[in-house]
Amino acid sequence: MRWAALALLVALPSCGQDLGAALAAASPAGVKWVGYEVPMLSGHDSVCSNWSGGVTSSQKKIMLDGPKTLRILFHVDHGKVDKMLLASEDCEIDAGTQTVTMLPGVSAAASVRYLANREDDSGMYAISLHRDPSATETLIALARDQKNAKRQKKAFFWLARSKDPKAEEFIGRVLR
């Protein structure tokens, strides 16, 4: 397993660079995995994504209080993100011959913004796991957005599973 910490200041979204650009810059001329960690919402079980995007529960460690950190990993091919995996801190990641570069200092809010603006809807579940007020607010905004019915439906799905009172209040208003 090879892990690397990217120490380039330009890769930090907090320095004004977009997280998508930071991911692309971490793998400009090849294929590799790039990721970051964010605080995870309490009360969730382990998250271990498989290669096809499904979730498995083959972790070796059971955390009675639940995981507190979510690792979000992106497969980057010549600067373009083509896959995303999620792994809570109790999910073992075997990188094999792959190199995994972790971006330091990515804020949860920057992560939510990036995931919400991806062209596909693969980030909705990840957003719902973020321990950041912007996560619920973003899912509500996506649920209100009528331009993309599929994304809107997924946003409602994850809001309905949320324990955040704001999500419950929003869904209650919609149902009245």
TIVO-731283 format. One record per residue (C-alpha): residue number from 0; x, z, y negated. Coordinates in steps of 0.25 Angstrom, whole numbers, plus 2048, in hexadecimal, padded with zeros to 3 digits. Layout:
BEGIN
NUM:X:Z:Y .
...
! end
This chain:
BEGIN
0:800:800:800 .
1:806:7FC:7F2 .
2:800:803:7E6 .
3:805:800:7D8 .
4:801:806:7CB .
5:801:7FC:7BF .
6:807:802:7B4 .
7:806:7F7:7AA .
8:7FF:7FC:79D .
9:7F9:7EF:79B .
10:7F1:7F1:7A8 .
11:7E9:7FD:7A2 .
12:7DB:7FA:79E .
13:7DC:806:794 .
14:7E7:7FE:78C .
15:7DC:7F4:789 .
16:7DE:7EA:794 .
17:7D2:7E6:79C .
18:7D2:7EC:7AA .
19:7D0:7DE:7B0 .
20:7DC:7D9:7A9 .
21:7E4:7E5:7AE .
22:7E0:7E2:7BC .
23:7E4:7D3:7BB .
24:7F1:7D7:7B4 .
25:7F5:7E0:7C0 .
26:7F5:7D3:7C9 .
27:7F8:7C7:7C1 .
28:7FF:7BF:7CC .
29:7FB:7C3:7D9 .
30:7F0:7CB:7E1 .
31:7F0:7DA:7E2 .
32:7E6:7E6:7E1 .
33:7E5:7ED:7D3 .
34:7DD:7F9:7D1 .
35:7DA:806:7C9 .
36:7D4:814:7CB .
37:7C8:819:7C3 .
38:7C1:827:7C4 .
39:7B5:825:7CF .
40:7A7:82B:7CD .
41:7A5:838:7D5 .
42:79C:838:7E0 .
43:79F:82B:7E7 .
44:7A5:829:7F5 .
45:7B2:822:7F8 .
46:7B3:813:7F4 .
47:7BC:80A:7FD .
48:7B9:7FB:7FA .
49:7BC:7F1:805 .
50:7C2:7E3:803 .
51:7B4:7DD:802 .
52:7AF:7E7:7F7 .
53:7A7:7F0:800 .
54:7A9:7FF:801 .
55:7AE:806:80D .
56:7B0:815:80F .
57:7BC:815:818 .
58:7C4:81F:80F .
59:7CD:82A:816 .
60:7CB:835:80D .
61:7BD:83B:80A .
62:7BC:841:7FC .
63:7B1:84C:7FB .
64:7B0:84B:7EC .
65:7B1:83C:7ED .
66:7BB:833:7E7 .
67:7BF:834:7D8 .
68:7C7:827:7D6 .
69:7C3:818:7D8 .
70:7CE:80E:7DA .
71:7C9:800:7D7 .
72:7D2:7F5:7DC .
73:7D2:7E6:7D9 .
74:7D8:7DB:7E0 .
75:7DF:7D2:7D6 .
76:7E3:7C4:7D9 .
77:7EC:7BE:7CE .
78:7E5:7C6:7C3 .
79:7D7:7C4:7C8 .
80:7CF:7D0:7CF .
81:7C8:7CB:7DB .
82:7C5:7D8:7E3 .
83:7C2:7E6:7E0 .
84:7C3:7F2:7E9 .
85:7BF:801:7E7 .
86:7C5:80D:7ED .
87:7C3:81C:7EA .
88:7CF:825:7EA .
89:7CC:829:7F9 .
90:7CC:81A:7FE .
91:7DA:816:803 .
92:7DF:809:7FF .
93:7E9:802:807 .
94:7EF:7F7:7FF .
95:7F7:7F1:80B .
96:800:7E7:805 .
97:7F8:7E6:7F8 .
98:7FD:7EC:7EB .
99:7F3:7F4:7E3 .
100:7F5:7F6:7D4 .
101:7EE:801:7CE .
102:7EB:800:7BF .
103:7ED:80E:7B8 .
104:7E4:813:7AD .
105:7D8:80B:7AF .
106:7CC:812:7A9 .
107:7BF:813:7B1 .
108:7B8:80D:7A5 .
109:7C1:801:7A5 .
110:7BF:7FF:7B4 .
111:7B0:7FF:7B2 .
112:7B1:7F5:7A7 .
113:7B9:7EC:7B0 .
114:7B0:7ED:7BC .
115:7A4:7EB:7B4 .
116:7A9:7DE:7AE .
117:7AE:7D8:7BB .
118:7A7:7CB:7BE .
119:7A2:7D0:7CC .
120:79A:7DD:7CE .
121:7A4:7E3:7D8 .
122:7A8:7EE:7CE .
123:79A:7F4:7CD .
124:79D:7FE:7D8 .
125:7AA:802:7D2 .
126:7A4:804:7C5 .
127:79A:80E:7CB .
128:7A5:816:7D1 .
129:7AC:818:7C3 .
130:7AC:826:7BD .
131:7AA:821:7AF .
132:79E:821:7A6 .
133:7A0:812:7A4 .
134:79D:80F:7B2 .
135:78E:813:7B2 .
136:78D:80D:7A4 .
137:793:800:7A9 .
138:78A:7FF:7B5 .
139:77E:802:7AC .
140:783:7F6:7A3 .
141:784:7ED:7AF .
142:776:7F1:7B4 .
143:770:7ED:7A7 .
144:778:7E0:7A6 .
145:76E:7D5:7AB .
146:778:7CA:7AB .
147:77C:7CC:7B9 .
148:771:7D1:7C3 .
149:77B:7D4:7CE .
150:784:7DD:7C6 .
151:778:7E4:7C0 .
152:772:7E7:7CD .
153:780:7ED:7D2 .
154:781:7F5:7C5 .
155:773:7FB:7C8 .
156:777:7FE:7D6 .
157:783:806:7D2 .
158:77B:80D:7C7 .
159:771:811:7D1 .
160:77C:818:7DA .
161:782:81F:7CE .
162:781:82E:7CB .
163:783:82C:7BC .
164:776:830:7B4 .
165:778:824:7AB .
166:776:81B:7B7 .
167:76A:823:7BC .
168:764:822:7AE .
169:766:813:7AC .
170:760:810:7B9 .
171:754:819:7B6 .
172:752:812:7A9 .
173:752:804:7B0 .
174:748:809:7BA .
175:73E:80E:7B0 .
! end
